[in-house]
Structures are given as C-alpha cells and as structure tokens.
Amino acid sequence: MVTNSEISQFKKKGFFIKKNFFKKDYVYKVLREVKFIKKDNNNNRSFYKYYEKSILNKNKLILVRVENFYKINKILTNLIEKKLINQIISKILKGKPVVFKEKINFKPSGCRADLLHQDSQAGWNKYSKNFVNVLISLEKSTHQNGCLIFDVSGNNCNKLVKNKMKPLRRDELKKPNFKKLLLNVGDIVFFNSLIPHCSSSNKSNKGRSQIYLTYNKAKDGNHRTKYIKEKLQNFPPNNLRSKTKNFTYRV
C-alpha cells in the first residue's frame, strides 16, 4: 500500500497523499460517529471538546476540535489501530508505531485561520524526535472552507525553524512553496511534525471535518498518557477550565 517513491517523497518533502485510500461507505460510517460525538453536549466528559468564538458571530461558540477518543469510542479506536495505516507508518518510521495523540478538526463555518506553524513547536521533541501524522479527510476540503496549506518545497521539513509556540513568519522559511491540499472524501495524507503548514479561515457555509492521528516509534516510548496530562494543565477543554484563568490558543 506504500511505494518506495512515496517513502522517498516523505523524506524529501515531509509528506505524501494517498487519494481514495478509504471507500466512501466506510468514511461515512466514521463521519456518523464523529457527528454523534459532536452532538454529545459534553455529557461525556471523557471527550475533550474545544470551543471558540465564531469570527462571523462573536456571540456564538463553535466546536472546532475534539481530542481523547482513543480506547473510548470503538469505531474511532478501530480506525486508529487499522492494520494498513500502521503498516505504512511502520515503513516510514522503520519500526513499530505507537499512538501519541488524536484529534478531530471540524473547521466549521466561522472558524478562524490556523496560522503558519510546525507541529513540533508545541514541545513534542521532549517526547520523541520522529512523528508521523495521518490526516483522514471525512468531508471535501476546498478553497472556500479553509483547506490545509503545506510548504511543499522540502526546504523546511527536517528541522525546527522556531522552538517557540509562536506563529512562523514566511520570511523565516527557506524558499517555501505553499500548496493548498484540496482533498476529497476518503483521501489520506501522511506528514511529519516539521513540515510548515497553515489554513485560512472558513467563511463559507460548509465545514470540513478531518481526523488527525499522530504516531511515534514504539522504541521511543509510549507518551500519550503523559502528553494528555500535561495538555490538560496547559490548555484544557472548555468544560474543564478554571473560571479564574484565561487560556489562549497560540499555534
């Protein structure tokens, strides 16, 4: 399911895309489960839900992200443990993978832009040096609804440009080449934690739900529990936040 040229592109460019990786019937099954979680209204405190103010209506809170569903939701757990995905990641990492983190990004109408950043800026290097992210497209990703934008130059995907939780400036990158990832239902993207990426805001009337799964090599340790614990301290979901403390999303 993965070619030598795709592995080579991952090393040089930091990513590769597999079109129509999942059949639409399976994706719609996963999407139904995601929509169920979305409507759960925080009755299940196990799911970590992140709400933000809509840029189109400052009086409206919109759900932008859900985390912590591995081993809680059966269908999404089966997705995370899918043999084909884990086989591809094993070839990329040259070793057995283990789950580091998981999230659902909704990017609904009114969602703000995601500023330019590298994932490892969030302090991931203290857990492991090598990560593989898997983006699973549950809905069509377009110019209008804030599709992901990658620097596909390969010039900035192998080291941290900035070791701070602050957005990157384009002039900090070496000859970047930005490309919009226009994805269909069932497409899947493998990318590392260093490729610079961003997305524009969504002012259309259609969202683009995507699942992001992150793995590291098992030999580097299983850090998911520690990561979640520290994330709860630094940036908890809305329903677990102290009313006396302000939390701001950075990158």
C-alpha positions in Angstrom: 0.0 0.0 0.0 3.0 2.3 0.1 5.6 2.7 -2.7 9.3 3.5 -2.5 8.7 6.8 -4.3 6.2 7.8 -1.6 8.7 6.9 1.2 11.3 9.0 -0.7 8.9 11.9 -1.0 8.2 11.8 2.7 11.9 12.0 3.5 12.5 14.9 1.0 9.2 16.8 1.2 7.8 15.8 4.6 4.5 14.3 3.3 2.7 12.3 0.7 -1.0 11.9 -0.2 -3.0 8.8 -1.0 -6.2 9.5 -2.9 -9.3 7.4 -2.3 -7.5 5.4 0.4 -10.8 4.6 2.2 -14.0 3.7 0.5 -16.7 6.3 0.9 -19.1 3.9 2.7 -16.5 3.4 5.5 -15.8 7.1 5.7 -19.5 7.9 6.1 -19.7 5.4 8.9 -16.8 7.2 10.7 -18.4 10.6 9.9 -21.7 9.5 11.5 -19.8 8.6 14.7 -18.0 11.9 14.6 -21.3 13.8 14.3 -22.6 11.8 17.2 -19.7 12.9 19.4 -20.2 16.5 18.2 -23.8 16.4 19.4 -22.9 14.9 22.8 -23.3 18.3 24.5 -20.4 17.5 26.9 -22.4 14.8 28.7 -19.5 12.5 28.2 -16.6 14.3 29.9 -14.1 11.8 28.5 -14.2 13.6 25.2 -12.1 16.8 25.3 -14.1 19.4 23.4 -12.6 22.8 22.4 -15.0 25.7 21.5 -14.1 29.1 20.1 -15.9 32.2 19.2 -17.1 32.4 15.6 -15.4 35.0 13.5 -18.8 35.6 11.8 -20.7 36.0 15.0 -18.8 36.9 18.2 -21.8 35.8 20.3 -21.7 32.3 19.0 -19.4 29.5 20.3 -18.5 26.8 17.7 -16.9 23.4 18.3 -13.5 23.4 16.5 -11.8 20.3 17.9 -12.3 17.1 19.9 -9.5 15.1 21.5 -9.1 12.0 23.7 -11.4 9.4 22.0 -8.8 6.5 21.6 -10.0 3.5 23.6 -13.2 5.3 24.4 -15.0 5.2 21.1 -15.0 1.8 19.4 -15.3 2.9 15.8 -12.6 5.6 16.0 -10.3 3.2 18.0 -10.6 0.7 15.2 -9.6 3.4 12.8 -6.6 4.3 14.8 -5.5 0.7 15.0 -6.2 -0.1 11.3 -3.6 -2.5 10.1 -3.0 -0.8 6.7 -2.3 2.6 8.4 0.1 1.1 10.9 1.9 -0.9 8.2 2.6 2.3 6.3 3.7 4.2 9.4 6.0 1.3 10.3 7.7 1.6 6.9 8.1 5.4 7.4 9.5 5.1 10.9 11.3 1.9 10.2 9.8 0.4 13.4 6.6 -0.4 15.1 4.4 2.7 15.8 2.5 3.7 18.9 -0.3 6.3 19.2 0.9 9.7 20.5 -2.2 11.8 20.1 -5.5 12.0 18.2 -8.0 14.8 17.3 -10.9 15.7 15.2 -10.8 19.1 13.5 -14.1 20.4 12.4 -13.3 23.7 10.7 -17.0 24.8 10.7 -18.4 27.9 9.2 -17.0 30.9 11.2 -13.8 29.1 12.2 -10.6 31.3 12.4 -7.5 30.7 10.4 -4.7 28.3 11.6 -1.5 30.4 11.5 1.7 29.1 10.0 3.5 26.6 12.3 5.3 23.3 12.7 3.6 20.7 15.0 6.8 20.1 16.9 6.8 23.7 18.1 4.3 22.5 20.7 7.2 20.9 22.6 6.8 17.4 21.0 10.6 17.0 20.9 10.7 16.2 24.6 8.7 13.1 23.9 10.2 11.9 20.7 12.2 13.2 17.7 10.2 11.5 14.9 6.4 11.6 14.4 4.1 10.7 11.6 0.7 12.4 11.3 -2.2 10.9 9.4 -4.9 13.2 8.1 -8.1 11.4 7.2 -10.5 13.5 5.1 -14.1 12.9 6.1 -15.6 15.8 4.1 -14.5 17.6 1.0 -11.7 20.2 1.6 -11.9 23.2 -0.7 -10.5 26.7 -1.3 -13.7 28.1 0.3 -13.8 26.1 3.6 -10.2 26.6 4.7 -8.3 23.7 3.3 -4.8 22.9 4.7 -1.9 24.6 3.1 1.6 22.9 3.1 5.0 24.2 2.3 5.9 21.5 -0.3 9.4 22.9 -1.1 11.1 20.3 1.1 13.4 23.1 2.3 11.9 23.4 5.8 10.6 20.0 6.8 13.6 18.4 8.5 14.3 20.8 11.4 12.6 23.2 13.8 12.5 26.7 12.3 11.4 28.2 15.7 11.4 26.4 19.0 8.7 28.6 20.4 4.9 28.4 20.5 4.5 31.4 18.1 3.4 31.5 14.5 6.1 31.3 11.9 6.8 34.2 9.5 7.2 33.3 5.9 10.5 35.2 5.8 11.8 32.8 8.4 11.5 29.9 5.9 14.0 29.0 3.2 12.4 29.4 -0.3 8.9 28.0 0.7 6.4 26.8 -1.9 2.9 26.8 -0.5 0.3 24.4 -1.9 -3.4 24.0 -1.0 -4.4 20.5 -0.2 -7.8 20.0 -2.0 -9.0 16.7 -0.6 -12.0 14.5 -1.3 -13.8 12.1 1.0 -11.5 9.2 1.8 -8.3 10.8 0.9 -5.5 10.4 3.4 -2.3 12.4 4.0 0.9 11.3 5.8 3.1 14.1 7.0 5.8 14.7 9.6 5.8 17.1 12.5 8.2 19.6 10.9 6.5 20.5 7.6 5.3 24.1 7.9 1.5 24.4 7.3 -1.5 26.6 7.9 -5.1 27.1 6.7 -7.3 30.1 6.0 -10.5 30.9 7.9 -13.8 29.4 6.8 -16.4 32.0 5.8 -18.3 29.6 3.7 -21.5 27.7 4.8 -19.8 24.3 4.7 -17.3 22.7 7.2 -14.6 20.2 6.6 -14.3 17.5 9.2 -10.9 15.8 9.4 -9.3 13.3 11.8 -5.6 13.7 12.7 -3.7 10.8 14.2 -0.1 11.1 15.4 2.3 8.2 16.0 5.8 7.8 17.1 8.2 4.8 17.1 7.3 2.4 19.9 11.0 2.1 20.8 10.9 5.8 21.7 8.3 5.1 24.4 4.5 5.4 24.8 4.0 9.1 25.8 0.3 9.6 25.2 -0.9 9.5 28.8 1.8 12.0 29.8 1.1 14.3 26.9 -2.7 14.3 27.7 -2.0 15.0 31.4 0.3 18.0 30.5 -2.2 19.2 27.9 -4.9 19.3 30.5 -2.8 21.5 32.7 -1.7 23.9 29.9 -4.7 24.0 27.6 -7.7 22.1 28.9 -11.1 21.7 27.1 -13.6 24.4 27.8 -15.7 22.4 30.3 -12.6 21.6 32.4 -11.2 25.2 32.6 -10.9 27.2 35.7 -13.1 30.3 35.6 -10.3 32.4 37.2 -7.7 31.6 34.5 -7.6 32.6 30.8 -6.4 30.2 28.2 -5.3 31.4 24.7 -4.7 29.2 21.7 -1.3 30.0 20.1 -0.5 27.6 17.3 
